[in-house]
Each structure stands twice: as C-alpha cells, then as structure tokens.
C-alpha cells in the first residue's frame, strides 16, 4: 500500500498519527488507568517506528533494484564503471535533474539527495542499508563534481 510513498512523507504522517493517538482519549486502554493506560500508547508508537523502519528498508532496496535493473535509465544503480557495466554514468539521472538545469538547481538537488542518502542518516539501520547509502552518497558526490566542474 505504501510501496512508492516517499519515506519523508510517510515519516511525517506517522508522527502525526502517533501524536494524535497519544493525545486523544480514545485508546485501546483508557489513559485514566495510569501506567497501563500509557502502555498501549507506547506499543502503538513502537509499532509505528517498526513500520517506518521496515518501509524505509523496502523503499531503499526497491529503489536500488529498480535502478540497477532498468536498462533504459542510463545508470547502473549509479556505480559507473566500477562494477564493470557497459552503461555510462549519468550524473543528471543520479541527481534527478534535467540536462538543462542551472548550477543552482544542481546544487539544490545535490543537497537534497545527500540529506536523503547520507550514511549518518541511516547509521541506525542494518549494515546492508548503510553500505547502499554509502555507495549512493559517493555516486551523488561524483555526479555533483562532474556537473559542477
């Protein structure tokens, strides 16, 4: 249901849902029961965090698989010739900008993509996702250097 939902958008909606559940009096266990009434709030928030984390893993894994398997994209999951692939490295595709983009648009796209894939942002996730984010951030830096230089 949320396969193509941007993780940032989903995170914001889950935060809204968690705050609403915490503040509204309609709970599985009523809040006037004291500590037992807050246990269900904590469980719901833990479930929402788990849901977001599993969605983020699926989103990143699916995004990299689609990029790697899409021969028309012009990029081999952004890794250029380091994988031995015959496809060329497309800096515009990696940054997600058009070929007529200005330097300012390229810089905005670079910063946006680095915020999304910076290894420090995914340090709490599994080793595989950290490696993917590291590779993706290197590709983003390479693309920015190529277009900015």
Protein Blocks (a to p, Z undefined) as FASTA:
>chain_A
ZZmgcfklmmmmmmmmmmmmmmpmbdfbdfklommlmmmmmmmmmmmmmmmmmmmmmmmm
mmmmmmmmmmknopahhnajmnopabdcdfklmnopafkbcfklmmmmmmmmmmmmgmkl
mmmmcfklmmmmmmmmmmmmmmmmmmmZZ
